[in-house]
Amino acid sequence: MSKPISNIFIYIFLLASISLHGQSISSRVVDTKTNEGIPYATIQFAEHRGIITNEEGRFSINLNPRLEQQDSIYISSMGYKKTAIHFMAVLDSVIYIEPKAIELNEVYLFNNDLSVDEIIEKVKENLPINYNREPIKQRLFFRQSSLNTMTKLDIEFEKSTIEELNKKFLDSVISILPRNASYYTESLCDFYRKPDEHRLYIEKAAELYDKNNEGSMEALSAKLERIFKENVKPDSYLKIKSGWFGQKVELDSIFDSSDETAAIEDELKDQGNKHFLSSKKNQLHDLYSELFYNDKTKLNFIDKSNRYEFRLKGFTAIEDEGVYVIAFDPKRSEDFRGTIYVNIEDFAIMRIDYENVNSLKRIKLLGFSYEEITYKGTTIFSKGSNNKYDLRFIDKVFGRKMGVRRPLSVIEKNKYVKGRRKQNELSMELDIINFNTEKYELVVFDSKLISTGEFSNSIENETVKATYLSSYNPEFWEGYDIMEPNKAIREFTVSDK
């Protein structure tokens, strides 16, 4: 039966609008039964092009007029019916999809007689051939969320020979130090990767944080510099002691001329620009290095599978591929539990959900403490044009606790004066506990195999700058595909002080 004439005209008009101007679509994918957002669902809007919903089920896409568009978007998520939604209907703010019961005859079951241990062995056997090792260029969106919480900040004043460095001053320092701080970066990048080398080109980036904290610390630094200039001799040095430990610090930099200081500031500014690119490269390198099939990974449940207990929970489908659903738990003192989704046909792990059950590292020595308390996430792989799997998505949370409970003394000494070398002293007791959580989100929009020559000819923009934002601005990424931010980022704003 043909479509009504009016619908045809609407359809033609819609496609014309998309092709001429492009279109931005924002929506949320929701479970019809629970009314909850569906995280990490795949939204395909053109051939070999798609994005992934965030942890709340939200997504936005920008329909590029240069790409051939489908007449619908296709939504797929493990455990749900694959759903096609016409672009005209997508304009709704919520898209409901239905859970799907996977029946055994819907997946490839020619290996269903394998035990779970035999499946894991086949996973290990196929690791060298299942995952891509060829040079590749990946278009990706990378978000880092750094959350810092100081739960304890006690500084007990004991002694000071400099009148201004008194208890009142220390209390004022404590009052301006932020107890909670958030720092977010978002980057749209081209990532060129070989097994032993990688390069990064950042097309656009944003930083979201509170610059008021910087101003407070700059004012504090200026005040300390003035106090030192007025009370400390230029040819003195500082001895910083904590218990048995001591460190000598020269004071020349405090009395630098203004011209020298300006030159140093310019150099630091230039280094700061380069630092943004290098820090993103290092973070991406660490994320890729920690993929479960690499040598240095903490996720050792495959490499040391004899230390884990595996249970076959059932079957499901990912991207129309049948997969085993296998839970794993640690034996003895191993660190992780979770679920892996293994392709029934080629035994590739297509998805991992994991979390630590023990602290990964714990150090406590002479009043210093460090503990890695959280290491959890989701990693998704998809098959490329060479039938090898490569990274598609990462959501990873790394949390640590750091503490200091020690005495601290800052002593001015001078060997050019008569009498005692000790000139001034400031003593205090520190008791500090700080929690830091790093959350990484990475979405690969497009992957293209490249030659070694293409890799060698790729360039990096070392002096790229991130645009500072005092509150989240969705218009900043207008016209680009990104992963939608969560509620904390959307509602972040700098308060007036």
C-alpha positions in Angstrom: 0.0 0.0 0.0 1.4 3.4 -1.0 1.9 6.2 1.5 -0.7 9.0 1.6 0.4 12.0 -0.6 0.6 14.3 2.4 3.1 12.0 4.2 5.2 11.7 1.1 5.5 15.5 0.8 6.4 15.7 4.5 9.0 13.0 4.1 10.6 14.7 1.0 10.5 18.1 2.8 12.3 16.5 5.9 15.0 14.9 3.8 15.5 18.1 1.9 15.9 20.1 5.1 18.4 17.6 6.4 20.5 17.6 3.2 20.6 21.4 2.9 21.0 22.5 6.5 21.8 19.5 8.6 19.8 18.6 11.7 20.5 18.2 15.4 18.6 15.5 17.3 18.7 15.1 21.1 16.7 12.4 22.9 16.8 9.8 25.6 16.4 6.0 25.2 14.2 4.6 27.9 13.1 1.1 29.0 9.3 0.7 28.4 8.8 -1.3 31.6 11.1 0.4 34.1 11.0 3.9 32.6 14.8 4.1 33.3 17.4 5.4 30.8 19.3 2.7 28.9 23.1 3.3 29.1 25.5 2.5 26.3 22.9 1.8 23.6 24.1 2.1 20.0 22.4 4.8 17.8 23.2 4.2 14.1 22.2 7.1 11.8 24.2 6.4 8.7 26.1 3.4 7.3 29.0 2.6 9.6 28.3 5.8 11.6 26.8 5.9 15.1 27.1 7.0 18.7 26.5 5.6 22.1 24.1 6.8 24.8 25.6 8.0 28.1 25.0 6.5 31.5 21.6 8.1 31.6 20.5 6.9 28.2 20.9 10.4 26.6 22.3 11.1 23.1 22.5 13.8 20.5 23.5 13.5 16.9 24.3 16.1 14.2 23.2 14.9 10.7 26.1 15.8 8.4 24.7 16.8 5.0 27.8 15.4 3.4 27.0 11.9 4.6 24.3 9.8 3.0 21.6 9.6 5.6 19.2 6.7 6.3 15.5 7.5 6.6 15.6 6.2 10.2 17.9 5.8 13.1 18.4 2.3 14.5 18.7 1.7 18.3 20.2 -1.5 19.6 21.1 -2.5 23.1 22.0 -5.8 24.6 18.7 -7.4 25.9 16.4 -5.1 23.9 14.6 -5.3 20.6 16.4 -3.5 17.8 14.3 -0.5 17.1 14.0 1.7 14.0 12.7 5.2 14.6 11.9 7.5 11.7 13.7 10.9 11.8 10.3 12.7 12.1 9.5 10.7 15.2 13.0 11.2 16.7 12.2 14.8 17.5 10.4 13.5 20.7 12.5 13.9 23.8 12.1 10.3 24.9 12.4 7.0 22.8 11.0 3.9 24.4 12.4 0.5 23.5 11.2 -2.9 24.7 13.2 -5.7 26.5 13.8 -8.8 24.4 13.9 -12.3 25.7 16.7 -14.1 23.8 15.6 -17.6 22.7 18.2 -20.3 22.2 17.3 -20.7 18.5 18.0 -17.1 17.8 21.7 -17.4 18.3 24.4 -19.7 16.9 24.4 -22.7 19.2 26.7 -25.1 17.4 29.1 -24.7 20.2 26.6 -24.9 23.0 28.1 -28.2 24.2 31.3 -26.4 25.3 31.9 -26.0 29.0 32.6 -22.6 30.3 36.2 -23.5 30.9 36.5 -24.6 27.3 35.0 -21.3 26.1 37.6 -19.4 28.1 40.4 -21.5 26.6 39.1 -20.7 23.1 39.0 -17.0 24.1 42.7 -17.2 25.0 43.6 -19.2 21.9 42.0 -16.6 19.6 43.4 -13.4 21.3 46.3 -13.1 18.9 44.0 -13.1 15.8 40.8 -11.5 17.1 42.1 -8.0 18.0 43.5 -5.4 15.6 47.2 -4.8 15.6 47.4 -2.8 12.4 47.9 0.9 12.1 44.6 2.7 12.5 43.1 6.2 12.6 40.2 6.6 15.0 37.9 9.6 15.3 36.9 9.8 19.0 35.4 11.9 21.7 37.2 11.8 25.0 35.9 13.2 28.3 37.7 13.2 31.6 35.9 14.1 34.9 38.2 14.7 37.9 36.5 15.0 41.2 38.4 15.9 44.3 37.0 15.7 47.9 39.1 16.7 50.9 37.3 15.0 53.9 39.9 16.1 56.5 42.1 19.1 56.6 43.5 19.7 60.1 46.6 21.9 60.5 47.6 22.4 64.1 49.8 25.5 64.6 52.7 25.0 66.9 55.4 27.6 66.5 56.3 30.6 64.3 59.1 33.2 64.6 57.6 35.3 61.8 54.8 37.4 63.2 52.5 37.2 60.2 52.8 33.5 59.9 50.6 32.8 62.9 47.6 30.7 63.7 45.2 33.3 62.3 47.1 33.2 59.0 47.1 29.4 58.8 43.3 29.3 59.6 42.8 31.7 56.7 44.7 29.4 54.4 42.6 26.5 55.5 39.4 28.5 54.8 40.2 29.2 51.2 41.4 25.7 50.2 38.5 24.1 48.3 37.1 21.0 50.0 35.4 19.9 46.8 36.7 20.6 43.3 35.5 19.4 39.9 37.5 19.6 36.7 36.2 18.4 33.3 37.8 18.2 29.9 36.2 17.3 26.6 38.2 16.6 23.4 37.3 15.7 19.9 40.4 14.0 18.4 41.9 12.0 15.6 44.0 9.3 17.3 46.6 7.5 15.2 47.7 4.3 16.7 50.2 1.5 16.2 51.0 -1.2 18.8 54.2 0.6 19.8 53.4 4.3 19.0 50.5 6.8 18.9 49.9 10.3 17.8 47.0 12.7 18.6 45.4 15.6 16.8 42.9 17.5 18.9 40.3 19.3 16.7 38.4 21.0 19.5 38.5 20.9 23.3 36.9 22.5 26.4 37.9 22.8 30.0 35.2 23.2 32.7 36.2 24.2 36.2 36.1 27.0 38.8 38.7 29.7 38.1 37.9 31.3 41.5 40.0 28.6 43.1 42.9 29.7 41.0 42.4 33.3 42.0 42.4 32.4 45.7 45.6 30.4 45.3 47.3 33.2 43.3 46.3 35.7 46.1 47.7 33.3 48.7 50.9 32.9 46.7 51.4 36.7 46.4 50.8 37.2 50.1 53.4 34.5 51.0 55.9 36.0 48.6 55.5 39.4 50.2 55.9 37.9 53.7 59.1 36.1 52.7 60.5 39.2 51.0 60.0 41.2 54.2 61.2 38.7 56.7 63.7 36.3 55.0 67.3 37.3 53.9 68.0 36.9 50.2 71.0 34.7 50.7 69.1 32.3 53.0 67.7 28.8 52.2 64.8 26.8 53.5 65.1 23.5 55.2 61.7 21.7 55.0 61.5 18.8 57.5 58.9 16.2 58.2 60.1 13.8 60.9 63.4 12.3 59.7 63.0 13.6 56.2 64.4 16.9 55.1 64.7 18.9 51.9 66.8 22.0 51.1 65.1 24.7 49.0 66.9 27.7 47.6 65.1 31.1 47.8 66.5 32.7 44.7 63.3 32.4 42.8 61.4 34.5 45.4 63.7 37.5 44.8 63.9 37.2 41.0 63.5 40.5 39.1 60.1 41.3 37.5 61.6 40.8 34.0 62.9 37.3 34.9 59.6 36.4 36.5 57.7 37.5 33.4 60.0 35.4 31.2 59.4 32.4 33.5 55.6 32.9 33.3 55.7 33.1 29.5 57.7 29.8 29.4 55.3 28.1 31.8 52.4 29.3 29.7 53.9 27.8 26.5 54.6 24.6 28.4 51.0 24.6 29.6 49.7 24.7 26.1 51.8 21.7 25.1 50.8 20.0 28.4 47.2 19.7 27.3 48.0 17.6 24.3 50.6 15.5 26.1 48.3 14.9 29.1 45.5 13.7 26.7 48.0 11.4 24.9 49.2 9.9 28.2 45.6 9.3 29.4 44.6 7.6 26.1 47.8 5.6 26.1 47.0 4.4 29.6 43.4 3.5 28.7 44.5 1.5 25.7 47.3 -0.2 27.6 44.8 -1.4 30.2 42.7 -3.3 27.7 42.3 -6.8 28.9 44.5 -8.4 26.2 47.6 -6.3 26.8 50.6 -7.3 28.9 50.4 -4.5 31.5 46.7 -4.7 32.2 45.3 -4.9 35.7 42.4 -6.8 34.2 44.0 -10.3 34.5 40.9 -12.5 34.5 41.9 -14.0 31.1 45.7 -14.1 31.4 45.3 -15.7 34.9 42.0 -17.4 34.3 42.9 -20.2 36.7 42.6 -17.6 39.5 39.0 -16.9 38.7 35.7 -18.8 38.8 33.6 -18.6 35.6 29.9 -19.3 35.2 27.9 -19.5 32.0 24.7 -17.4 32.7 23.1 -17.7 29.3 23.0 -16.2 25.8 22.2 -12.8 24.3 23.0 -10.8 21.2 25.2 -7.8 20.5 25.1 -6.1 17.1 23.1 -9.1 15.9 25.9 -11.5 16.9 25.2 -14.3 19.4 27.2 -14.1 22.5 27.8 -16.2 25.7 27.1 -14.3 28.9 29.8 -15.4 31.4 30.2 -14.1 34.9 33.5 -14.2 36.7 34.5 -14.0 40.3 37.9 -14.1 42.0 39.4 -17.1 43.7 41.8 -16.5 46.6 43.0 -12.9 46.6 42.4 -11.7 43.0 40.8 -8.3 42.5 37.9 -8.3 40.0 34.5 -9.6 39.4 32.2 -8.9 36.4 30.6 -10.2 33.2 32.1 -10.8 29.8 30.2 -11.3 26.5 31.9 -13.8 24.2 31.1 -14.1 20.5 29.8 -17.6 19.9 31.3 -17.8 16.5 34.9 -16.4 16.9 35.2 -16.3 20.7 36.1 -12.7 20.8 35.1 -10.7 24.0 32.8 -8.0 22.7 32.0 -6.4 26.0 33.3 -6.4 29.6 31.6 -5.0 32.7 33.9 -5.2 35.7 34.6 -3.9 39.2 37.2 -4.4 41.8 36.4 -6.3 45.0 39.6 -5.5 46.8 41.8 -2.4 47.0 44.3 -2.7 44.1 47.1 -1.0 46.0 47.6 0.0 49.6 50.6 1.8 51.1 50.9 3.1 54.6 54.3 4.3 55.8 55.6 6.9 58.2 52.4 8.9 58.3 51.8 8.7 54.5 49.0 6.6 53.1 47.8 5.7 49.6 45.0 3.4 48.5 43.5 2.6 45.1 39.9 1.9 46.2 37.9 2.0 43.0 38.6 0.5 39.6 35.4 -0.3 37.5 33.9 0.2 34.2 32.5 -1.0 30.9 34.5 -1.6 27.7 32.9 -2.4 24.3 34.6 -3.7 21.1 33.3 -3.9 17.6 34.5 -5.6 14.4 36.3 -3.5 11.8 36.8 -3.8 8.0 39.6 -6.4 8.5 37.3 -8.6 10.6 39.4 -7.7 13.7 38.0 -6.2 16.8 39.0 -2.8 18.1 37.9 -0.5 20.8 34.5 1.2 20.4 33.7 2.5 23.9 35.1 3.0 27.4 33.5 4.1 30.6 36.0 3.8 33.4 36.2 5.0 37.0 39.4 5.1 39.0 39.3 6.2 42.7 42.0 6.6 45.2 42.5 7.8 48.8 45.5 9.8 50.0 46.5 10.8 53.5 49.2 12.7 55.4 49.5 12.6 59.1 52.9 14.1 60.0 54.7 17.0 61.5 56.0 19.7 59.2 58.7 22.4 59.9 60.0 25.1 57.6 63.3 26.5 58.8 65.2 29.5 57.4 69.0 29.0 57.6 71.8 31.4 56.6 75.5 30.6 56.7 76.6 34.2 56.0 75.4 35.7 59.3 77.2 35.7 62.6 75.8 33.4 65.3 73.2 30.7 64.7 72.4 29.7 61.2 68.8 29.2 62.0 66.9 32.5 61.4 63.2 31.7 61.4 61.0 28.6 61.9 57.4 27.6 61.3 56.2 24.3 62.8 52.8 22.6 62.5 51.1 19.2 62.5 49.3 18.0 59.4 46.3 15.6 59.3 44.9 15.5 55.7 42.7 12.9 53.9 41.8 13.4 50.3 39.7 11.4 47.9 40.2 11.7 44.1 38.0 10.1 41.5 38.9 10.1 37.8 36.1 9.1 35.3 37.0 8.5 31.7 34.5 8.3 28.8 35.7 7.5 25.3 33.6 6.9 22.2 35.0 5.9 18.8 32.9 7.3 16.0 34.9 6.0 13.1 37.9 3.7 12.6 40.0 3.5 9.4 42.9 1.2 8.8 45.9 3.2 7.5 49.4 2.4 6.1 52.6 2.9 8.0 53.3 5.8 5.7 50.0 7.5 6.6 50.8 7.0 10.2 54.3 8.6 9.7 52.7 11.6 7.9 50.2 12.2 10.6 50.7 15.5 12.5 50.0 16.7 16.1 49.0 20.2 17.2 51.2 20.6 20.2 50.0 24.1 21.0 46.3 23.3 21.0 44.3 25.2 23.7 41.2 24.1 25.5 38.4 26.7 25.7 37.6 27.6 29.2 33.9 27.3 30.2 32.5 28.4 33.6 29.3 26.4 33.0 28.4 23.7 30.6 27.4 25.2 27.2 25.8 22.7 24.7 26.2 25.2 21.9 30.0 24.7 22.2 29.7 21.3 20.5 27.0 22.3 18.0 27.6 20.6 14.7 29.8 17.9 16.3 29.0 14.3 17.4 29.8 13.9 21.1 28.7 11.7 24.0 26.1 13.5 26.0 27.2 14.8 29.4 25.7 13.4 32.6 23.6 15.5 35.0 26.6 16.6 37.1 28.3 18.2 34.1 25.1 19.7 32.7 24.4 21.4 36.0 28.0 22.5 36.7 28.3 26.3 37.1 30.8 28.6 38.8 29.3 30.4 41.8 29.8 34.1 42.2 32.3 34.9 45.0 
